[in-house]
Amino acid sequence: MELESPDSTLLPYLAQVNIFAKHVFAGVDYQDLQTDPHSPTQWVGTGPFKLTNFVPAQYVTLTAHKAYHLAAPYIQNWTMNYYGPSRRIK
């Protein structure tokens, strides 16, 4: 692949892999995933944490997935706060 000019945002786009649960999204066309009513409510993942709470533009709370195949994480609960332009730290 050859780019016309340098693009520092290309690598994250190439590395992104989406996993869609068949039991949730079977029959949903790819172009309709953003507007499908299950997209913001059916949380499906394969990592060491489970999404336990999500408030858009405010925070996300994760809990350790004790049955994770590479062993449960040491951190039991993790809350990540969102500090966007409307919630600047002063």
Backbone as CSV, one residue per row, in Angstrom:
resi,resn,N_x,N_y,N_z,CA_x,CA_y,CA_z,C_x,C_y,C_z
1,MET,0.849,-1.160,0.000,0.000,0.000,0.000,0.899,1.228,0.000
2,GLU,0.579,2.179,-0.837,1.331,3.421,-0.886,0.359,4.588,-0.758
3,LEU,0.651,5.488,0.190,-0.211,6.640,0.436,0.285,7.840,-0.349
4,GLU,-0.618,8.723,-0.676,-0.240,9.959,-1.364,0.517,10.884,-0.425
5,SER,0.179,10.824,0.874,0.863,11.640,1.880,0.837,10.884,3.209
6,PRO,1.716,11.234,4.153,1.725,10.551,5.447,0.379,10.691,6.152
7,ASP,-0.026,9.629,6.837,-1.294,9.634,7.551,-1.115,8.892,8.879
8,SER,-1.018,9.643,9.969,-0.782,9.039,11.283,-2.016,8.325,11.831
9,THR,-3.163,8.494,11.218,-4.384,7.843,11.710,-4.643,6.496,11.023
10,LEU,-3.819,6.122,10.067,-4.069,4.909,9.300,-3.907,3.637,10.139
11,LEU,-2.847,3.537,10.933,-2.573,2.313,11.668,-3.712,1.902,12.607
12,PRO,-4.264,2.802,13.415,-5.393,2.375,14.257,-6.574,1.846,13.447
13,TYR,-6.833,2.395,12.281,-7.929,1.908,11.445,-7.634,0.505,10.912
14,LEU,-6.382,0.256,10.555,-6.014,-1.065,10.050,-6.017,-2.116,11.156
15,ALA,-5.702,-1.705,12.376,-5.603,-2.637,13.497,-6.952,-2.937,14.154
16,GLN,-7.964,-2.168,13.846,-9.263,-2.354,14.479,-9.950,-3.613,13.945
17,VAL,-10.336,-4.470,14.869,-11.061,-5.680,14.517,-12.366,-5.662,15.287
18,ASN,-13.462,-5.777,14.597,-14.771,-5.789,15.244,-15.267,-7.214,15.384
19,ILE,-15.742,-7.544,16.578,-16.314,-8.852,16.839,-17.801,-8.644,17.089
20,PHE,-18.629,-9.321,16.309,-20.069,-9.186,16.439,-20.665,-10.526,16.854
21,ALA,-21.448,-10.523,17.914,-22.072,-11.751,18.396,-23.169,-12.189,17.438
22,LYS,-23.063,-13.420,16.964,-24.036,-13.934,15.998,-25.444,-13.966,16.587
23,HIS,-25.550,-14.334,17.861,-26.878,-14.434,18.465,-27.551,-13.076,18.654
24,VAL,-26.789,-11.998,18.573,-27.354,-10.652,18.730,-27.552,-9.981,17.370
25,PHE,-26.581,-10.116,16.484,-26.583,-9.343,15.246,-26.842,-10.159,13.979
26,ALA,-27.257,-11.398,14.110,-27.568,-12.199,12.916,-28.678,-11.520,12.128
27,GLY,-28.480,-11.372,10.848,-29.489,-10.754,9.992,-29.393,-9.242,9.895
28,VAL,-28.495,-8.612,10.636,-28.327,-7.161,10.560,-27.250,-6.857,9.524
29,ASP,-27.576,-6.051,8.524,-26.598,-5.673,7.507,-25.516,-4.796,8.122
30,TYR,-24.297,-4.925,7.601,-23.162,-4.166,8.137,-23.445,-2.664,8.189
31,GLN,-24.047,-2.113,7.122,-24.311,-0.670,7.084,-25.360,-0.238,8.107
32,ASP,-26.106,-1.186,8.664,-27.141,-0.863,9.650,-26.690,-1.045,11.099
33,LEU,-25.445,-1.451,11.312,-24.990,-1.717,12.680,-25.050,-0.481,13.580
34,GLN,-24.724,0.682,13.064,-24.732,1.899,13.882,-26.126,2.276,14.352
35,THR,-27.134,1.954,13.570,-28.495,2.357,13.923,-29.329,1.219,14.496
36,ASP,-28.772,0.012,14.532,-29.508,-1.125,15.094,-29.759,-0.885,16.582
37,PRO,-30.958,-1.125,17.067,-31.272,-0.844,18.473,-30.429,-1.649,19.462
38,HIS,-29.857,-2.773,19.028,-29.024,-3.567,19.932,-27.609,-3.009,20.079
39,SER,-27.153,-2.216,19.132,-25.767,-1.753,19.155,-25.367,-1.060,20.453
40,PRO,-26.148,-0.125,20.983,-25.721,0.530,22.221,-26.082,-0.241,23.492
41,THR,-26.827,-1.346,23.378,-27.279,-2.031,24.584,-26.756,-3.448,24.744
42,GLN,-26.379,-4.116,23.670,-25.890,-5.494,23.741,-24.370,-5.486,23.747
43,TRP,-23.775,-5.516,24.921,-22.326,-5.444,25.051,-21.738,-6.839,24.971
44,VAL,-20.908,-7.057,23.966,-20.300,-8.361,23.747,-18.802,-8.153,23.628
45,GLY,-18.046,-8.904,24.397,-16.602,-8.759,24.351,-15.896,-10.075,24.584
46,THR,-14.574,-10.058,24.443,-13.783,-11.259,24.619,-12.594,-11.020,25.536
47,GLY,-12.558,-9.910,26.226,-11.390,-9.544,27.009,-11.479,-9.868,28.487
48,PRO,-10.524,-9.373,29.264,-10.444,-9.686,30.690,-11.438,-8.913,31.560
49,PHE,-12.185,-7.992,30.981,-13.156,-7.212,31.748,-14.541,-7.292,31.116
50,LYS,-15.555,-7.174,31.953,-16.941,-7.102,31.498,-17.420,-5.667,31.682
51,LEU,-18.128,-5.169,30.703,-18.704,-3.833,30.783,-19.930,-3.899,31.679
52,THR,-19.885,-3.212,32.805,-21.001,-3.284,33.748,-21.846,-2.019,33.779
53,ASN,-21.288,-0.905,33.351,-22.064,0.331,33.314,-21.455,1.267,32.279
54,PHE,-22.318,1.907,31.502,-21.856,2.821,30.468,-22.804,3.999,30.396
55,VAL,-22.269,5.184,30.619,-23.035,6.421,30.478,-22.304,7.247,29.419
56,PRO,-22.870,7.347,28.212,-22.188,8.052,27.125,-21.715,9.443,27.538
57,ALA,-20.487,9.750,27.147,-19.844,11.042,27.400,-19.649,11.328,28.887
58,GLN,-19.778,10.314,29.762,-19.534,10.512,31.188,-18.537,9.497,31.731
59,TYR,-18.901,8.209,31.714,-17.981,7.195,32.237,-18.368,5.799,31.778
60,VAL,-17.419,4.882,31.979,-17.645,3.461,31.733,-17.058,2.710,32.927
61,THR,-17.779,1.688,33.409,-17.305,0.875,34.518,-17.115,-0.557,34.033
62,LEU,-15.946,-1.114,34.345,-15.611,-2.477,33.974,-15.410,-3.311,35.230
63,THR,-15.753,-4.593,35.149,-15.564,-5.529,36.249,-14.750,-6.705,35.730
64,ALA,-13.893,-7.259,36.589,-13.047,-8.380,36.185,-13.878,-9.552,35.686
65,HIS,-13.440,-10.130,34.572,-14.074,-11.337,34.029,-13.316,-12.524,34.624
66,LYS,-13.853,-13.095,35.680,-13.150,-14.132,36.432,-12.907,-15.401,35.629
67,ALA,-13.687,-15.653,34.592,-13.508,-16.843,33.761,-12.653,-16.554,32.514
68,TYR,-11.976,-15.417,32.482,-11.147,-15.067,31.323,-10.094,-16.150,31.111
69,HIS,-9.895,-16.576,29.872,-9.041,-17.726,29.578,-7.562,-17.522,29.910
70,LEU,-7.111,-16.296,30.071,-5.713,-16.040,30.438,-5.579,-15.666,31.913
71,ALA,-6.571,-15.980,32.720,-6.618,-15.703,34.163,-7.303,-14.364,34.414
72,ALA,-8.006,-14.312,35.514,-8.732,-13.093,35.885,-7.744,-11.965,36.152
73,PRO,-8.108,-10.740,35.803,-7.207,-9.613,36.061,-7.105,-9.307,37.556
74,TYR,-6.008,-8.703,37.948,-5.781,-8.327,39.347,-6.762,-7.234,39.771
75,ILE,-7.019,-6.283,38.891,-7.943,-5.186,39.186,-9.371,-5.727,39.101
76,GLN,-10.161,-5.565,40.144,-11.522,-6.100,40.178,-12.546,-5.174,39.535
77,ASN,-12.415,-3.875,39.763,-13.330,-2.871,39.199,-12.515,-1.713,38.655
78,TRP,-12.987,-1.168,37.532,-12.250,-0.098,36.875,-13.265,0.872,36.279
79,THR,-13.198,2.116,36.697,-14.073,3.155,36.144,-13.214,4.147,35.375
80,MET,-13.577,4.367,34.129,-12.876,5.346,33.294,-13.823,6.506,33.039
81,ASN,-13.417,7.668,33.470,-14.226,8.878,33.277,-13.861,9.536,31.956
82,TYR,-14.848,10.112,31.327,-14.652,10.826,30.071,-14.558,12.316,30.375
83,TYR,-13.485,12.928,29.942,-13.306,14.369,30.118,-13.161,14.992,28.734
84,GLY,-14.261,15.227,28.085,-14.262,15.826,26.760,-14.283,17.343,26.854
85,PRO,-14.470,17.991,25.751,-14.469,19.455,25.714,-15.485,20.094,26.671
86,SER,-16.601,19.410,26.912,-17.616,20.012,27.772,-17.362,19.770,29.261
87,ARG,-16.386,18.909,29.596,-16.093,18.624,31.004,-14.602,18.793,31.256
88,ARG,-14.106,19.963,31.058,-12.674,20.213,31.226,-12.270,20.173,32.687
89,ILE,-11.092,19.623,32.938,-10.546,19.612,34.287,-9.993,20.998,34.589
90,LYS,-10.384,21.545,35.724,-9.934,22.901,36.052,-8.911,22.877,37.158
